[in-house]
Amino acid sequence: MSNIKDNLGKVEQQIKNACQLTNKSPTSVQLLAVSKTKPASDVALAYQAGQRLFGENYVQEGVDKIAELQALTDIQWHFIGPIQSNKTKLIAEHFDWVQSVDRVKILTRLNEQRPKHLGKLNICLQINISGEASKSGATIEQVPELIEALSSCDNLNFRGFMAIPEKGDATLSFEKMDQLFKHYQALWPTVDTLSMGMSDDMESAIANGSTMVRIGTAIFGARN
């Protein structure tokens, strides 16, 4: 458990090195620590080491951790897993960000169920950039419909895109995502986030425009 601080330091150094290779500011890429299957005590250790952004894949597990760590008021909680319609209320009531929106129905439900006193829920649209049948995510062709729906959602804040490319050579997928991101960044003043890159492809993702990498095992160890 005491390795979490060291692991965070190593990952932060990797991000810094990847940024230097492409002449980017190290502060231009945020680290999202993915704590799925790990206890709230591990999240607390990462928090003590300075980490503030945490990602959860499972709704109930995330909600339980948020409740347990509610005294840590400056944690930013991101939901990054597949979304079932019957779980949107819990997500809307507890999380600060949702990175895995891929259907108009989910957008509508999150908008209707977001408590006003919490402010706007930050949204990233998940794109299935490799076209894998096993993965969630909208196609690039579906993006205009999603954006149109988003534009009428008063309780949601469109922040950008998320993708999980196919394992192997993801560079082409990263390049496509960067093009999509830049296109909508020019149209929407709130769009500032391109969430892509994990432990094994972080450097390539950063080289191709990622502003947020999602790292789990390299920080918290193998999943339970």
C-alpha positions as CSV (number, residue, x, y, z in Angstrom):
1,M,0.0,0.0,0.0
2,S,2.9,2.3,0.8
3,N,3.9,2.0,-2.8
4,I,1.0,4.1,-4.1
5,K,2.9,7.3,-3.5
6,D,6.0,6.0,-5.3
7,N,3.9,4.7,-8.1
8,L,2.2,8.0,-8.6
9,G,5.6,9.7,-8.7
10,K,6.7,7.3,-11.5
11,V,3.6,7.8,-13.5
12,E,3.8,11.6,-13.2
13,Q,7.4,11.4,-14.4
14,Q,6.3,9.3,-17.4
15,I,3.8,12.0,-18.3
16,K,6.4,14.7,-17.9
17,N,8.8,12.8,-20.2
18,A,6.2,12.1,-22.8
19,C,5.3,15.8,-22.8
20,Q,8.9,16.8,-23.2
21,L,9.3,14.6,-26.3
22,T,6.5,16.5,-28.0
23,N,7.3,20.0,-26.6
24,K,4.2,20.1,-24.5
25,S,3.8,21.7,-21.1
26,P,3.6,18.9,-18.4
27,T,0.6,20.7,-17.0
28,S,-1.3,20.2,-20.2
29,V,-1.9,16.5,-19.4
30,Q,-4.0,15.5,-16.4
31,L,-3.7,12.2,-14.6
32,L,-6.9,10.3,-13.8
33,A,-6.2,7.6,-11.2
34,V,-8.5,4.6,-11.9
35,S,-9.3,2.9,-8.7
36,K,-11.8,0.2,-9.7
37,T,-11.8,-2.9,-7.4
38,K,-9.5,-1.0,-5.0
39,P,-10.7,0.0,-1.5
40,A,-11.4,3.6,-0.5
41,S,-8.3,3.4,1.8
42,D,-6.1,3.2,-1.4
43,V,-7.8,6.2,-2.8
44,A,-7.1,8.0,0.5
45,L,-3.4,7.1,0.2
46,A,-3.3,8.5,-3.3
47,Y,-5.1,11.6,-2.1
48,Q,-2.5,12.1,0.6
49,A,0.2,11.8,-2.1
50,G,-1.4,14.8,-3.9
51,Q,-3.7,13.0,-6.4
52,R,-7.2,14.6,-6.8
53,L,-8.8,13.1,-10.0
54,F,-10.2,9.6,-9.6
55,G,-12.0,7.4,-12.1
56,E,-14.5,4.6,-11.3
57,N,-15.9,2.0,-13.7
58,Y,-18.7,0.5,-11.5
59,V,-21.5,2.7,-10.3
60,Q,-22.2,1.2,-6.9
61,E,-18.6,0.7,-6.0
62,G,-17.9,4.4,-7.0
63,V,-20.9,5.7,-5.0
64,D,-19.8,3.7,-1.9
65,K,-16.3,5.2,-2.1
66,I,-17.6,8.7,-2.7
67,A,-19.7,8.4,0.5
68,E,-16.8,7.0,2.5
69,L,-14.5,9.8,1.4
70,Q,-16.9,12.7,1.4
71,A,-14.8,14.6,3.9
72,L,-12.2,15.0,1.1
73,T,-14.2,17.7,-0.6
74,D,-11.7,18.6,-3.4
75,I,-11.7,15.1,-5.0
76,Q,-13.0,15.1,-8.5
77,W,-14.9,11.9,-9.3
78,H,-15.1,10.7,-12.9
79,F,-17.4,7.9,-14.0
80,I,-15.7,6.1,-16.9
81,G,-17.5,2.7,-17.3
82,P,-20.4,1.6,-19.5
83,I,-23.7,3.2,-18.4
84,Q,-27.0,1.3,-18.0
85,S,-30.2,3.4,-18.1
86,N,-31.2,2.3,-14.6
87,K,-28.0,3.7,-13.1
88,T,-28.0,7.2,-14.5
89,K,-29.7,8.7,-11.4
90,L,-26.9,7.5,-9.1
91,I,-24.3,8.8,-11.5
92,A,-26.0,12.2,-11.9
93,E,-26.3,12.6,-8.1
94,H,-22.7,11.6,-7.1
95,F,-20.2,12.1,-9.9
96,D,-18.5,15.3,-11.1
97,W,-17.7,14.0,-14.6
98,V,-19.1,11.3,-16.9
99,Q,-16.7,10.2,-19.6
100,S,-18.6,7.3,-21.1
101,V,-21.7,8.8,-22.6
102,D,-22.6,7.3,-26.0
103,R,-26.4,7.6,-26.4
104,V,-28.9,10.4,-26.5
105,K,-31.1,8.5,-24.0
106,I,-28.3,8.6,-21.5
107,L,-27.6,12.3,-22.0
108,T,-31.3,13.1,-21.5
109,R,-31.6,11.0,-18.3
110,L,-28.4,12.5,-16.8
111,N,-29.6,16.0,-17.6
112,E,-33.0,15.4,-16.0
113,Q,-31.6,13.7,-13.0
114,R,-28.7,16.1,-12.2
115,P,-29.5,17.9,-8.9
116,K,-29.4,21.7,-9.6
117,H,-27.5,22.5,-6.4
118,L,-24.5,20.4,-7.6
119,G,-24.0,22.5,-10.7
120,K,-23.5,21.2,-14.2
121,L,-22.3,17.6,-14.8
122,N,-19.2,17.5,-17.0
123,I,-19.6,15.3,-20.0
124,C,-17.2,13.5,-22.4
125,L,-18.6,11.6,-25.3
126,Q,-17.1,8.1,-25.6
127,I,-16.1,7.2,-29.2
128,N,-15.6,3.6,-30.3
129,I,-12.8,4.7,-32.5
130,S,-11.6,1.2,-33.5
131,G,-15.2,-0.1,-34.2
132,E,-14.9,-3.0,-31.9
133,A,-18.1,-4.9,-31.3
134,S,-17.1,-5.6,-27.7
135,K,-16.6,-2.0,-26.7
136,S,-19.0,0.8,-25.8
137,G,-18.9,4.1,-27.6
138,A,-20.6,6.0,-30.4
139,T,-19.3,6.2,-33.9
140,I,-17.9,9.4,-35.3
141,E,-21.0,9.5,-37.5
142,Q,-23.2,9.6,-34.4
143,V,-21.4,12.6,-32.9
144,P,-23.5,15.4,-34.5
145,E,-26.7,13.9,-33.1
146,L,-25.2,13.6,-29.6
147,I,-23.9,17.2,-29.8
148,E,-27.3,18.4,-30.9
149,A,-28.9,16.7,-27.9
150,L,-26.2,18.1,-25.6
151,S,-26.9,21.6,-26.7
152,S,-30.3,21.5,-25.2
153,C,-29.2,20.0,-21.9
154,D,-29.0,22.8,-19.4
155,N,-27.6,20.7,-16.6
156,L,-24.7,19.2,-18.6
157,N,-21.4,20.8,-19.6
158,F,-19.8,19.4,-22.8
159,R,-16.1,19.0,-22.1
160,G,-14.8,16.7,-24.9
161,F,-14.2,13.1,-25.8
162,M,-13.0,9.8,-24.4
163,A,-11.7,6.7,-26.3
164,I,-10.3,3.3,-25.7
165,P,-8.5,2.2,-28.9
166,E,-7.9,-1.4,-29.9
167,K,-4.8,-2.9,-28.3
168,G,-1.7,-2.9,-30.5
169,D,-0.9,0.0,-32.7
170,A,-3.4,2.7,-31.5
171,T,-1.6,5.6,-33.2
172,L,-4.1,5.9,-36.1
173,S,-7.0,5.9,-33.7
174,F,-5.4,8.5,-31.5
175,E,-4.8,10.7,-34.6
176,K,-8.5,10.4,-35.6
177,M,-9.6,11.3,-32.0
178,D,-7.3,14.3,-32.0
179,Q,-8.8,15.6,-35.3
180,L,-12.3,15.1,-33.9
181,F,-11.4,16.9,-30.7
182,K,-9.8,19.9,-32.4
183,H,-12.8,20.2,-34.7
184,Y,-15.3,20.6,-31.8
185,Q,-12.8,22.5,-29.7
186,A,-13.0,25.2,-32.4
187,L,-16.8,25.2,-32.2
188,W,-17.5,24.8,-28.4
189,P,-15.7,27.1,-25.9
190,T,-16.2,24.5,-23.1
191,V,-14.4,21.7,-25.0
192,D,-11.0,21.2,-23.4
193,T,-10.6,17.5,-22.7
194,L,-9.4,14.5,-24.8
195,S,-9.3,11.5,-22.5
196,M,-7.2,8.8,-24.0
197,G,-4.2,6.7,-23.1
198,M,-3.6,4.1,-20.4
199,S,-0.6,2.4,-18.9
200,D,0.6,0.7,-22.1
201,D,-0.1,3.5,-24.7
202,M,0.2,6.7,-22.6
203,E,3.2,8.1,-24.6
204,S,1.5,7.6,-28.0
205,A,-1.7,9.1,-26.7
206,I,0.1,12.2,-25.3
207,A,2.0,12.6,-28.6
208,N,-1.3,12.7,-30.4
209,G,-3.2,15.2,-28.3
210,S,-4.4,13.5,-25.2
211,T,-5.1,16.0,-22.3
212,M,-6.0,13.3,-19.8
213,V,-4.6,9.8,-19.3
214,R,-6.4,7.1,-17.3
215,I,-4.0,5.0,-15.2
216,G,-5.0,2.2,-12.8
217,T,-2.7,-0.8,-12.3
218,A,0.5,1.3,-12.5
219,I,-0.7,3.3,-9.5
220,F,-2.7,0.8,-7.4
221,G,-1.3,-2.5,-8.5
222,A,-3.1,-5.5,-10.1
223,R,-6.8,-5.5,-9.9
224,N,-8.5,-7.5,-7.2
